[in-house]
């Protein structure tokens, strides 16, 4: 047998696992020529590592599956681990931890730590099979054998960075169910009736977005393709099809402006350009608020509950993550090992667990890797 353990993937979860394991206990196989391509571009190049606000409520997926990993390796434990590696993340946007200067600081730690293992870059995994308690990992260059395999190959987002569905293919080949995948933390495209949004490209407004019982708040950015920005990216996590409702005037009271003599475009707490675009769409004149008829008031008030059905998303090419994935009911929530095949593990984004914007997906990658590492040390050493 060539290897004790093979880790498939070279992203956040794979690199964390490789860093946590004893020296010479794993071979890491990555299809790209270098590790951590997605880490380098995340968070505007500074990598949003984690968040001071942490809990299962920030994740889409089975909370009972997420909970053990967050408990054993939460954001505080992650920060302590990073500090021991001489990386001192800084808090920005009130609660979000970022690398101080660039994401390369984090990647450099992983590159250094993962050198304890054997690494194979530029090698694409084609399939994984198992015979007589031995895993056979076939790549475009050779066939590796191993005692155990960890699938840490991520999702379908950013195909330009080498993303592929190999993790799902491997899972299915061992009888696992794949929860339908879709782009997430991604912009939403609009219907013909909202094409006027595109004329506002580059303008940002604070909003609340309602998707069923879920509320996402923050900035909405008008874009050439539709709408983006933090609130929209979070909303995409929960939206599948059908209507969403946007409050373009959160925390604004219509009662407080009753009888106002101010022009509508000066009265509403939005950029005038946005207000005027909506007035044009509503076929309302920009006039003193107190001149509005009852019917015109009702039309204007829909800015607080503007409903429409997005046409779709910007797609995997623009999505930060992939929602859906390997069904977590078929994976042990403590060890990350498949319930269908001993020695086969799944960690990170390949699983049907997706975090909101703000460092939650990296935290999941690291926490799930930590859970896996605690169990797999015994497995690979035959304890």
C-alpha positions in Angstrom: 0.0 0.0 0.0 1.5 3.3 -1.1 -0.2 5.6 1.5 -1.8 5.5 4.9 -4.1 8.3 3.9 -5.0 10.3 0.7 -6.5 13.8 1.0 -8.2 14.8 -2.2 -8.2 18.6 -2.7 -5.9 21.5 -2.0 -8.2 24.1 -0.5 -8.9 25.3 3.1 -10.2 22.0 4.6 -7.6 19.8 2.9 -4.7 22.1 4.0 -6.0 22.4 7.5 -6.3 18.6 7.8 -2.8 18.1 6.3 -1.5 20.6 8.9 -3.1 18.9 11.8 -1.9 15.4 11.1 1.4 13.9 12.1 4.3 14.0 9.7 4.4 11.6 6.8 0.8 10.4 7.4 -0.9 11.6 4.3 -0.6 12.3 0.6 -2.4 15.5 -0.6 -3.6 15.4 -4.3 -4.5 18.7 -5.9 -5.5 19.2 -9.6 -4.1 22.8 -9.7 -0.4 23.5 -10.0 -0.6 25.3 -6.6 -2.6 25.0 -3.4 -5.1 27.4 -2.0 -6.2 29.4 -5.2 -9.6 30.2 -3.6 -8.0 31.3 -0.3 -5.9 33.9 -2.1 -8.9 35.6 -3.8 -11.3 35.4 -0.8 -12.3 38.5 1.2 -11.0 40.9 -1.4 -7.6 39.2 -1.1 -7.5 39.4 2.7 -9.5 36.3 3.5 -12.4 36.5 5.9 -11.2 33.7 8.1 -14.0 33.5 10.7 -16.4 35.6 12.8 -16.8 36.5 16.5 -20.5 35.6 16.1 -20.6 31.9 15.7 -23.3 29.2 15.9 -25.3 26.8 13.9 -27.8 29.5 13.0 -25.3 30.9 10.6 -25.4 27.8 8.5 -27.7 26.2 5.9 -27.9 22.5 6.6 -28.4 20.2 9.5 -27.6 22.1 12.7 -27.1 18.9 14.6 -24.4 17.9 12.1 -22.6 21.3 12.4 -22.7 21.6 16.2 -20.1 19.0 17.3 -17.4 20.4 15.0 -18.1 24.0 16.0 -18.0 22.9 19.6 -14.7 21.1 19.4 -13.0 23.7 17.2 -14.8 27.1 17.3 -13.6 30.5 16.2 -11.7 31.1 19.4 -9.8 27.8 19.1 -9.1 28.7 15.4 -7.7 32.1 16.3 -5.5 30.5 19.0 -4.2 28.0 16.5 -3.4 30.7 14.0 -1.7 32.8 16.6 0.6 29.9 17.5 1.6 29.9 13.8 2.4 33.7 14.2 -0.7 34.9 12.3 -2.7 37.5 14.1 -6.0 38.1 12.3 -7.7 41.5 12.8 -11.4 42.3 13.3 -13.1 44.4 10.6 -16.7 45.1 9.9 -17.4 44.8 13.6 -17.2 41.0 13.9 -15.2 39.5 11.0 -11.7 38.3 11.2 -9.4 39.0 8.3 -5.7 38.5 7.6 -3.9 41.8 8.5 -2.2 42.3 5.1 -3.2 39.6 2.6 -4.6 36.1 2.3 -1.1 35.0 1.5 -0.3 35.1 5.2 -2.8 32.3 5.9 -1.8 30.3 2.8 1.9 30.5 3.7 1.1 28.9 7.1 -0.7 26.1 5.4 2.0 25.6 2.8 4.6 25.4 5.5 2.5 23.0 7.7 1.4 20.8 4.8 5.0 20.1 3.8 4.9 17.6 6.6 3.0 15.5 4.1 3.6 14.2 0.6 2.0 16.5 -1.9 1.0 15.9 -5.5 0.0 19.0 -7.4 -1.1 19.1 -11.0 -2.7 15.7 -10.6 -6.4 15.2 -11.3 -8.3 12.5 -9.5 -10.6 10.6 -11.9 -12.2 8.0 -9.6 -11.9 6.2 -6.3 -12.6 2.5 -5.8 -12.1 0.0 -3.0 -11.1 -3.7 -3.0 -10.0 -5.9 -0.1 -10.0 -2.9 2.3 -7.7 -0.9 0.1 -8.7 2.3 -1.6 -7.5 2.8 -5.2 -7.3 6.5 -6.2 -7.0 6.8 -10.0 -5.6 10.0 -11.3 -4.6 11.3 -14.8 -1.0 10.2 -14.0 -1.1 7.0 -11.9 -3.2 4.9 -9.4 -2.5 5.5 -5.7 -3.5 3.1 -3.0 -4.4 4.0 0.6 -5.8 2.8 3.9 -8.2 5.8 4.1 -9.4 8.6 1.8 -10.6 12.1 2.8 -12.6 13.9 0.1 -11.9 17.7 0.6 -12.4 18.7 -3.0 -14.9 21.6 -2.4 -17.8 22.5 -4.6 -18.5 23.8 -8.1 -17.8 27.5 -7.5 -15.1 29.3 -9.4 -14.5 26.7 -12.1 -11.8 29.0 -13.4 -9.8 28.0 -10.3 -10.2 24.3 -11.0 -13.4 23.5 -9.2 -15.1 20.3 -10.2 -17.7 17.8 -9.1 -15.3 15.0 -8.4 -16.2 14.9 -4.7 -19.8 14.3 -5.6 -18.9 11.6 -8.1 -16.8 9.8 -5.5 -19.6 10.0 -3.0 -22.2 8.7 -5.4 -19.9 5.8 -6.4 -20.0 4.7 -2.8 -23.8 4.9 -2.6 -24.1 8.4 -1.1 -27.0 10.7 -1.9 -26.2 14.2 -3.2 -28.4 17.0 -2.1 -29.1 19.2 -5.2 -26.3 21.7 -5.7 -26.6 25.3 -6.7 -24.5 28.5 -6.7 -24.7 30.3 -3.4 -23.4 33.6 -1.9 -24.0 34.9 -5.4 -25.8 37.8 -7.2 -29.3 37.4 -8.5 -30.5 38.2 -12.0 -33.7 40.0 -12.6 -36.9 39.9 -14.7 -37.7 42.3 -17.5 -39.7 44.5 -15.1 -36.5 45.1 -13.0 -34.2 45.8 -15.9 -34.1 49.4 -14.7 -31.9 48.1 -11.8 -29.1 47.8 -14.3 -29.1 51.6 -14.9 -28.2 52.0 -11.2 -25.1 49.8 -11.6 -22.5 50.6 -8.9 -25.0 52.2 -6.5 -25.4 50.6 -3.1 -28.3 50.9 -0.6 -29.1 49.3 2.8 -31.9 46.9 2.7 -33.7 44.0 4.3 -34.5 41.0 2.1 -37.2 38.5 3.0 -37.1 35.0 1.6 -39.9 33.1 3.3 -39.3 33.2 7.0 -35.6 34.3 6.6 -34.5 37.9 6.7 -31.1 39.0 5.3 -30.0 42.6 5.9 -27.1 44.7 4.8 -26.0 46.4 1.6 -27.6 45.7 -1.8 -25.5 46.6 -4.8 -27.1 47.3 -8.1 -25.1 45.5 -10.9 -25.1 45.1 -14.7 -26.5 41.6 -14.3 -29.0 42.4 -11.6 -28.4 42.8 -7.8 -25.5 41.8 -5.6 -23.9 43.0 -2.3 -23.8 41.3 1.1 -27.5 41.2 1.7 -28.2 39.7 -1.7 -25.4 37.1 -1.4 -26.8 35.9 1.9 -30.3 35.9 0.4 -29.1 33.6 -2.4 -28.2 31.0 0.2 -31.9 30.6 1.0 -33.6 31.4 -2.4 -34.4 28.6 -4.8 -37.2 30.1 -6.9 -40.2 32.3 -6.5 -40.6 35.7 -4.9 -38.4 37.6 -2.6 -39.4 40.9 -0.9 -37.0 43.8 -0.4 -37.4 46.6 2.1 -35.5 49.4 0.5 -36.2 51.6 3.5 -35.4 49.6 6.6 -35.9 51.4 9.9 -37.8 54.2 8.1 -41.2 55.3 9.4 -43.7 56.5 6.8 -45.7 58.0 9.7 -42.8 60.3 10.5 -43.1 62.1 7.1 -46.9 62.5 7.0 -47.7 66.0 5.7 -44.0 66.7 4.8 -43.5 69.4 2.2 -40.1 68.0 1.1 -39.7 66.6 -2.4 -39.9 62.8 -2.4 -36.3 62.4 -3.7 -35.0 64.6 -0.8 -37.3 63.0 1.8 -36.4 59.3 1.4 -33.2 58.0 2.9 -31.8 56.6 -0.3 -29.5 58.0 -3.0 -31.6 60.4 -5.1 -30.6 58.5 -8.2 -32.3 55.4 -6.8 -35.4 57.2 -5.6 -35.9 58.9 -9.0 -35.4 55.6 -10.8 -38.2 54.0 -8.7 -40.5 57.1 -9.2 -40.0 56.7 -12.9 -40.9 53.0 -12.7 -43.9 53.8 -10.5 -44.9 56.6 -12.9 -44.9 59.0 -10.0 -43.8 62.6 -10.2 -41.0 63.8 -7.9 -43.1 66.3 -5.9 -43.7 67.4 -2.3 -44.8 64.4 -0.3 -48.0 66.0 1.0 -49.2 66.4 -2.6 -49.5 62.6 -3.0 -52.9 61.1 -3.4 -53.8 58.2 -1.2 -53.3 55.8 -4.2 -49.9 57.4 -5.0 -48.9 57.0 -1.3 -49.7 53.3 -1.4 -47.6 52.9 -4.6 -44.7 54.7 -3.0 -44.9 52.7 0.2 -44.2 49.5 -1.8 -40.5 50.5 -1.5 -40.8 49.0 2.0 -42.1 45.7 0.6 -40.9 45.5 -3.0 -41.6 42.0 -4.3 -40.4 40.2 -7.4 -39.1 36.8 -8.5 -35.4 36.8 -9.5 -34.7 35.2 -12.9 -31.8 33.2 -11.5 -28.3 33.7 -10.2 -25.0 34.9 -11.6 -23.9 31.3 -11.7 -21.0 29.2 -10.4 -18.5 31.4 -12.1 -19.4 34.3 -9.7 -20.6 32.2 -6.7 -18.4 32.2 -3.6 -19.6 28.8 -2.5 -21.8 25.8 -3.6 -24.8 24.9 -1.5 -26.1 21.3 -1.4 -23.6 18.4 -1.6 -23.0 15.1 0.2 -26.0 14.2 2.3 -24.9 14.7 5.9 -27.3 12.1 7.3 -25.0 9.6 5.7 -21.8 10.9 7.3 -20.8 10.6 11.0 -21.1 14.1 12.5 -18.3 13.5 15.0 -15.7 11.8 12.8 -16.7 12.9 9.3 -16.5 9.3 8.2 -19.0 7.9 5.7 -21.7 5.7 7.3 -21.6 3.7 4.1 -17.9 3.0 3.7 -15.3 2.7 6.4 -12.2 4.7 5.8 -13.9 7.2 3.5 -14.3 10.8 4.9 -15.9 14.0 3.7 -15.0 17.5 5.0 -15.6 21.1 4.1 -17.7 22.5 1.2 -18.3 19.1 -0.5 -20.8 18.4 2.3 -24.4 19.8 2.4 -23.4 22.5 4.8 -23.1 26.1 3.7 -22.4 29.2 5.8 -23.5 32.8 5.4 -21.2 35.5 4.3 -18.7 36.6 6.9 -16.1 33.9 7.4 -18.5 31.0 8.2 -17.5 28.8 5.3 -13.8 28.9 6.2 -14.7 28.2 9.8 -16.7 25.2 8.7 -13.8 24.0 6.5 -11.4 24.3 9.5 -13.8 22.8 12.1 -14.8 19.8 10.0 -11.1 19.2 9.2 -10.3 19.3 12.9 -13.1 16.8 13.7 -11.8 14.5 11.1 -8.2 14.8 12.2 -9.0 13.7 15.8 -10.5 10.5 14.5 -8.3 9.7 11.6 -5.0 9.7 13.5 -6.0 6.5 15.1 -7.3 5.0 11.9 -4.2 5.6 9.9 -1.9 4.3 12.6 -4.1 1.2 13.2 -5.0 2.1 16.8 
